[in-house]
Structures are given as C-alpha cells and as structure tokens.
Amino acid sequence: MANILVTGATGTLGREVVAQALKQHATVRALVRDTTNVLPGTAEIAPGDLLTGGGLAEAMAGVDAIIHCATGFGPASDAELVAARNIIDMARKAGAPHVVYISIVGVDRSAFSYFRAKYEVEQLIRQSGLPFTILRATQFQSFVLNFIRSCETDGSIHLPKGLSFQPIAVTEVAAELVALALKPAQGSVPAMAGPQILKLEDMARTYVDIMQPGLVVHTEATESISEYHDAFRSRDSVAPDRAIGHLTWEAYLQAQKTEQ
Ligand SMILES: NC(=O)c1ccc[n+]([C@@H]2O[C@H](COP(=O)([O-])OP(=O)(O)OC[C@H]3O[C@@H](n4cnc5c(N)ncnc54)[C@H](OP(=O)(O)O)[C@@H]3O)[C@@H](O)[C@H]2O)c1
C-alpha cells in the first residue's frame, strides 16, 4: 500500500485528494497547520508549516509520494518558492519520495505574479533531482463560481470584459493527481482542462438561471488588477486540445444547487 503525504489537505483541492487517495486504499498523511481541522476519512494528521519547515521531517518519514497542493502562503512574493524549497530539501533527506505538483495551464506565458511563481516552483522541482510529476490544470469550477459571486453587488453581477475560462471539476483533477502519485514519476505530463471554453459572462448567466434568478449580468471594461485579468483574457490559460474533463459548467451548477 502506498504512503502518500498531501500538503494543503484542508484546501479545495487537497481535501478531495485526501478523500480520493483513501478511496484508492493509499495510506494518507495530511500536512495541516491547524490540527483542529476535520478531514475526510482516516487520514493521519501531521502538523506542519511549509513556510517555516516545522514538522516536515516527521511528516515525510516513510512516504512514497508527496502531492503538493498547498498554496497562498501569505504576502511575501517568494513564499511559494520558500515552501517548495522546504519540501525539496526535506524530501532529499527523507529518501527522495515522488513529488507530484499541481500547476496551472499558462503559467509559463503569463505576467501575473502568482502564475510566474508557480512556473518558478515547477523549475525548482524539475531541477531538484527528485522523482517528480507536474500536472497543469485549468481553473477549478469552484474558483470561477467564487469569482462570479465576488462580483455580485445590489442585485447585479459586474464582470470584467473579455475573460474566458475552461473550468474543470476539482474532483477530476484530484483523481488524476492520486493516479499519478501511485505510478512511477513521469516528469511533466499533458495538461488537464475542462470540457468547454466559456466566456465569463455566459458562465455568469448560466449561474443566474440555475442558482440566482433575477440577478442581472453586466460586463465592463476594467484595467484594475489587469495582469490577473489578462491571464484569463489572453486565452493562454485554456487548453482546447486537452479538454478531457467531463463535468460541464451547467452540471456543476445543478449539483451545487442541489447541495444548497
Ligand atoms: N483554484 C484553481 O482554480 C486552481 C486551478 C489549477 C491549479 N490550482 C492549484 O491547486 C493548488 C490548490 O489550490 P486550492 O484552490 O485548493 O488552494 P486553497 O483552497 O487555497 O488551499 C490552500 C491550502 O494551503 C495550505 N497552506 C497555506 N499556507 C500553508 C503553510 N504555510 N503551510 C502548510 N500549508 C499551508 C492551506 O492550509 P490552511 O487551512 O492552514 O490555511 C490550505 O490547505 C494550488 O497549487 C493552485 O495553484 C488551483
């Protein structure tokens, strides 16, 4: 039975990875900062912090693979790199387990600082000498839904113009990461993208129809936080030839509505 350490186990993706790895009968250890967090199933909790490196040696002891899902390490611009370096250093000392990293489609073509940091982490992992697999995915459906909801004020949704997404189900990405972790390291593997490329305003209208009837969708030209928006305007963040996800945006929203 494989021993897998999941970082970011309390996050959107990490939670699913833990659940799916347990379904595949792996022994799962979840790296968490706050041990009062409740995780699915029978994952072993390993307290640790990727920025300080505290707890990492214990968390990595005896693992065959690390699925690195943690992110959002705070305001420092090099925080993603600090965390990755801590993982790499500790993994070298822990017998070189397989490092599986989730990255994002288009990180190599974007000026957006978060994407650039992810690309640098990819490079660190490639040059680490550790066995690794890097999977890039498009945006999770939950990310786009949160984006749309964050643009909602006073009965209207005000969206920046010209953005497109190819959203994918987080469950499908999690399943693929677990499958990759259970195989020998493969280096950079082909990306995983959702089944449809959709304009943000069309996605918002489907959201309104299914979940929030009555809201009005507006699009507006905006230059604010433009590198972020540009990442989704340029079509560098979609992968039409890798549209292998199954769950459509509409089916995702219908499922969300049922869960409400
Ligand atoms: N969101 C998307 O659409 C998308 C698309 C493609 C790829 N990805 C990638 O998928 C990965 C997961 O994204 P997500 O949206 O699931 O992230 P998320 O929900 O924001 O979860 C982030 C996780 O990182 C943990 N974390 C933060 N700081 C930490 C630290 N210092 N030490 C240890 N753990 C720490 C958080 O733990 P706490 O609970 O302690 O805060 C949390 O579990 C990221 O690498 C992201 O770039 C995301």
Ligand as a Chemical Component Dictionary entry (heavy atoms), coordinates in Angstrom:
data_LIG
# 
_chem_comp.id                   LIG 
_chem_comp.type                 NON-POLYMER 
_chem_comp.pdbx_formal_charge   0 
_chem_comp.three_letter_code    LIG 
# 
loop_
_chem_comp_atom.comp_id 
_chem_comp_atom.atom_id 
_chem_comp_atom.alt_atom_id 
_chem_comp_atom.type_symbol 
_chem_comp_atom.charge 
_chem_comp_atom.model_Cartn_x 
_chem_comp_atom.model_Cartn_y 
_chem_comp_atom.model_Cartn_z 
_chem_comp_atom.pdbx_ordinal 
LIG N1  N1  N 0  -8.068 27.181 -7.751  1  
LIG C1  C1  C 0  -7.904 26.847 -9.030  2  
LIG O1  O1  O 0  -8.748 27.118 -9.904  3  
LIG C2  C2  C 0  -6.659 26.079 -9.443  4  
LIG C3  C3  C 0  -6.515 25.634 -10.769 5  
LIG C4  C4  C 0  -5.368 24.902 -11.113 6  
LIG C5  C5  C 0  -4.389 24.638 -10.153 7  
LIG N2  N2  N 1  -4.581 25.112 -8.875  8  
LIG C6  C6  C 0  -3.556 24.831 -7.877  9  
LIG O2  O2  O 0  -4.096 23.874 -6.984  10 
LIG C7  C7  C 0  -3.463 24.031 -5.706  11 
LIG C8  C8  C 0  -4.531 24.059 -4.628  12 
LIG O3  O3  O 0  -5.360 25.170 -4.819  13 
LIG P1  P1  P 0  -6.633 25.371 -3.885  14 
LIG O4  O4  O 0  -7.523 26.320 -4.616  15 
LIG O5  O5  O -1 -7.150 24.040 -3.456  16 
LIG O6  O6  O 0  -5.976 26.119 -2.635  17 
LIG P2  P2  P 0  -6.679 26.532 -1.250  18 
LIG O7  O7  O 0  -8.074 26.056 -1.198  19 
LIG O8  O8  O 0  -6.427 27.989 -1.083  20 
LIG O9  O9  O 0  -5.849 25.725 -0.157  21 
LIG C9  C9  C 0  -4.568 26.146 0.211   22 
LIG C10 C10 C 0  -4.023 25.165 1.218   23 
LIG O10 O10 O 0  -2.657 25.507 1.510   24 
LIG C11 C11 C 0  -2.496 25.430 2.920   25 
LIG N3  N3  N 0  -1.418 26.297 3.394   26 
LIG C12 C12 C 0  -1.337 27.646 3.305   27 
LIG N4  N4  N 0  -0.223 28.089 3.908   28 
LIG C13 C13 C 0  0.406  26.993 4.403   29 
LIG C14 C14 C 0  1.612  26.805 5.132   30 
LIG N5  N5  N 0  2.402  27.836 5.490   31 
LIG N6  N6  N 0  1.960  25.538 5.462   32 
LIG C15 C15 C 0  1.179  24.487 5.121   33 
LIG N7  N7  N 0  0.027  24.602 4.433   34 
LIG C16 C16 C 0  -0.350 25.847 4.079   35 
LIG C17 C17 C 0  -3.840 25.877 3.481   36 
LIG O11 O11 O 0  -3.923 25.432 4.816   37 
LIG P3  P3  P 0  -4.736 26.222 5.977   38 
LIG O12 O12 O 0  -6.076 25.540 6.044   39 
LIG O13 O13 O 0  -3.907 26.027 7.177   40 
LIG O14 O14 O 0  -4.825 27.663 5.527   41 
LIG C18 C18 C 0  -4.781 25.132 2.543   42 
LIG O15 O15 O 0  -4.934 23.794 2.932   43 
LIG C19 C19 C 0  -2.610 25.299 -5.805  44 
LIG O16 O16 O 0  -1.278 24.942 -6.057  45 
LIG C20 C20 C 0  -3.185 26.030 -7.002  46 
LIG O17 O17 O 0  -2.256 26.856 -7.652  47 
LIG C21 C21 C 0  -5.683 25.805 -8.495  48 
# 
loop_
_chem_comp_bond.comp_id 
_chem_comp_bond.atom_id_1 
_chem_comp_bond.atom_id_2 
_chem_comp_bond.value_order 
_chem_comp_bond.pdbx_ordinal 
LIG N1  C1  SING 1  
LIG C1  O1  DOUB 2  
LIG C1  C2  SING 3  
LIG C2  C3  SING 4  
LIG C2  C21 DOUB 5  
LIG C3  C4  DOUB 6  
LIG C4  C5  SING 7  
LIG C5  N2  DOUB 8  
LIG N2  C6  SING 9  
LIG N2  C21 SING 10 
LIG C6  O2  SING 11 
LIG C6  C20 SING 12 
LIG O2  C7  SING 13 
LIG C7  C8  SING 14 
LIG C7  C19 SING 15 
LIG C8  O3  SING 16 
LIG O3  P1  SING 17 
LIG P1  O4  DOUB 18 
LIG P1  O5  SING 19 
LIG P1  O6  SING 20 
LIG O6  P2  SING 21 
LIG P2  O7  DOUB 22 
LIG P2  O8  SING 23 
LIG P2  O9  SING 24 
LIG O9  C9  SING 25 
LIG C9  C10 SING 26 
LIG C10 O10 SING 27 
LIG C10 C18 SING 28 
LIG O10 C11 SING 29 
LIG C11 N3  SING 30 
LIG C11 C17 SING 31 
LIG N3  C12 SING 32 
LIG N3  C16 SING 33 
LIG C12 N4  DOUB 34 
LIG N4  C13 SING 35 
LIG C13 C14 SING 36 
LIG C13 C16 DOUB 37 
LIG C14 N5  SING 38 
LIG C14 N6  DOUB 39 
LIG N6  C15 SING 40 
LIG C15 N7  DOUB 41 
LIG N7  C16 SING 42 
LIG C17 O11 SING 43 
LIG C17 C18 SING 44 
LIG O11 P3  SING 45 
LIG P3  O12 DOUB 46 
LIG P3  O13 SING 47 
LIG P3  O14 SING 48 
LIG C18 O15 SING 49 
LIG C19 O16 SING 50 
LIG C19 C20 SING 51 
LIG C20 O17 SING 52 
# 
